[in-house]
Amino acid sequence: MLTPLQQLLAGLSGVIAGMLSGFFGVGGNVVLIPLVSLALGLTQHQAQGLTLAALLPPLGLPAVWQYRKAGVPLSWKVVLAAIVGFAVAIPLGSAAANIVPGNVLRGIFALLLFATAIRTLRAPKEEVEADHAEIPPRFVWPTVLAGFAGGLASGLLGIGGAIVVIPLLRRLLKMSQKQAQLTSLAMLLPPIALPGVLVYAQAQEAMPWGALVPIAIGFLGGAFLGARLARVVSAARLQRGFAVVLLVASASLLFAALRSS
């Protein structure tokens, strides 16, 4: 049983993660995992499994609605292709996370995120200002690849697949920053992380499932606020902010890898 203080801390963790998700289009796991781990005294694997479970409901729906209300175009064909890749990869990543020490993989992935952040910061401003509704004729396999990479990262590292999917969508499909963020949010509306949650639930004992409700409620409110803020922020500033999130995630993963080595 969780204490009232732990319930409160779990809810506040959800609010912070939700605002990050709504504003930058990421899953919020980058901050939710360490916050929940600290608040509830969980291991890394328990925190990863719990956060994946907390984000199974369509908590990003208010954020998707806000982006669409602002006129950001969305292709459901692209979303579906990304979901296919994600759903195939997440159980693979989750299974690997529970049987293989992740410090080396975390270190490698941290370097990849760092390189992506630098490239995002150096991208010309005109690349992110315009939203284009056109879909490239050959979008399926690049989008499936982006979703697969996101699912693998989500299951293996628990950092949220959107932090991988967004830069890949921008690079492979030439999407704007807001289009990529909206696509990643829409991709997470179905419970596509369920296979990964089942793997964690089977491998880990004493999971504090009672924290799911306060985390989910907090995330829902935070995502709505974050998406409203994103509507009034320029694409260039959003791009720079997203790069900072990538840098923070990179540093966190590298620290975790060094600490566990």
N, C-alpha and C positions, 0 to 999 in steps of 0.2 A: 504494500500500500504506500502511496505517495503522501507526504505531508502537505498541508496547505501551502507552505512556502515553496516546496518543489513544484506543485501545480502552478503556482504563480510564475515561477521562474521559467517553467516549460512554456507557458502562454506568452511571456515576454520574448522568449527566444523565437517563437513562431512569428510574432509581430515584426521583429527585426529582419528575419529571413524573408517574410512576405514582402516587406517594403523593398528589399534588395531584388526580389523576384519581379515585382511589378515595375520597378524603375529600369532595371537592366535586362529583363527577360530571362534571367538565369533561375535555376531551381531554388537557390537560397541555401543549398546544403553546405556551401563553403563556410558560412557562419553558423548554420543551425547545428551541424555536427559537433564542433567544439563547445558551443554554448550548452547544448543538451548534455553532452558528456560531462561538463563541469557542474551543471546544475543537479544532475541526477547521479553523478559518480559512476558513469558507465565506461566500459572499455570501448576502444575504437570500433570494433566489430559490432558491438551492441548498439552504439550510437548510429552507425551507418544503417543497420537494419531498421532501427526505429524511425529514422528520418525518412527512409524510403517508404515505410508504411504510412507515415503521417501525411505524405504527399500523394497517396493513392486517390483520394477524392478529387474532383475537378476544382481545386482551390484557386487555380489561375483564371477561372472564368470571369470574375470581375475585371481583371487586368486585360484579358482579351477583349472584353466589351469596351473598355476605355480606349484601347488602341484603335478598334474598328470605328468607334464614335469619332475619333480624331481623323478618320479617313485613310489610315494606313492599309494598303491592299494586302489581301491574304489569299493564297491559293491552297485549297483543301487537297488538291492532288499532291502538292509538295508535302503537305503535312502527313498525308497517308503514307507516302514513300518513306519519309523519315521515321514514322512509327514502325514500319516493317523492319527497317534496319535496327532500330532501338530494341524492339521486342526480341529479336533473334540474339542480340549481343548481351543483354543484361544478365540472363542466367549464367552465361559463360563467365562474365566478369565477377559475378557474385560467388560462383563456385571456386574460382581461382583465389579470390580474396580470403576464403575460409580455409584453404589448404596450403597456400604459398605465402611465405613472408613477403610483405609488400614494401620493405624499405627501399630496395633497389628500383622497383617499378615506380614508387612514389618519386624517387629522385629523378629518374628519366622523365617522368611526366611533368615534374616541376620545371625542368629545363625546356620542355616543349611549350608549356604555358608561358614561360618567360619570353621565349622567342616570338610567340603569337602576340603577346602584349606589346613588344617592341615594334612589331610590324604594324599593329593597329595604331599605335601612336604616330608612326611615320606615314600612314596612309594619307594621301592628299585629301583635302577638305571636300573637294567636289565629288569624291567617290561616295560620300555618305549623306549628301544633302537631299538628293532626289529619291522619291519612292517610285519604282517602276512596277506596273502590274504585269508586264509581259513575262512569260515563263520560257526559258530556253527550250528548244525542241527536244534535246536530249537531257532532260532533267532527272530522269528516274534513277539511274545508277549513281550519279554523284550525290543525290539526296539520300538514297539508301546507305551509301558509304558514310555520309555525315551522321545519319541516325545510328549506324552501327558503331561508329567511333564514340558517339555520345553514350550509348547503352553500355559499351565496354567500360568506359571511364566511370559511369554511374555505379555499375555493379562492383567494380574492382576497388574504387577509391572512395565511393560515396560522396563525390563532390558535386553531383548534379550534371547531367549530360549536356544541358544547354550551354555551359561554359565552353564546351567543345563544339557543339553544333553551330552556334552563332557565327564564329569566325569561319567555319568551313562553308556555311551557306553563303556568306558574303564573298568568299573567295571563289567557290565553284559555280554559284548561280548569279553572282554579281548583284546580290541584294543590298539594299540600303541597311543601315544599322537598325532602324526601327522595324523594317520588314523582317529581318532575321530574328529580332527579339520577339515579334508577334508570332512568327512561325514556331519558334521554340516553345512559347507559352501554349499555343494551340496543340502542339504535339503532346504535351503533358496532361491534356484534359482527360483522355481515357486512362484507366489504371494500368499503364504499360509497364510500370515497375513491379507489378505483382509477382512475376516469376522470380525476380531478385529477392523480394521480401520473403517468399516461401523458402528459398535457399537459406537465407539468414535465420529465419525462424527455426528451421530444422537443425542448423549447426550451432546456434547459440541458446544458452539456457537463461532463465530468469529475466526475460525481457520485460521491461516496465510498460506494458501495453496501456496502462491507465493514463499515461502521459499523452496519448494520441489525440484525445479530444481537445485539451487546452492548446496543444501545438497547432492543431488544424484550425481552431477558431481564431487564434492569434494570427496565423498565416493569412487567413482569408481577409481579415481587416487590413493587415499590412500590405497585401498585394493590391488592394483597391486604392489605398493612399499612394503607393509607389507609382502605379500606372497613371494616376491623375497628375502627379508631378512630372512624369515623363512626357505628357502631352504638351507641356509648356516649355520644355527644355529643347534647345536646338540639337540637331543630329550631331554636329561637331563636338559639342560638349558631352553628349551622351557617349560618343565614341571614346573620348578621353577618359570618362568615368569608367567605362567598361574595361579599358586597358588597365586602369588602377585596380579594378576587381581581379583581373587576371594576375597582376603582379602580387597582390595579397594572397591569392590562392597558391601561386607558385612558391612564395616564401613559406606559407603554412605547410605545404607538402614537403618542401625541402627540410624544414625544421623537424617535422614528424619522422622523415626518413633518417636524419642524422641521430635523432634521439633514440630510435629503435635499433640502430645498427650496433 
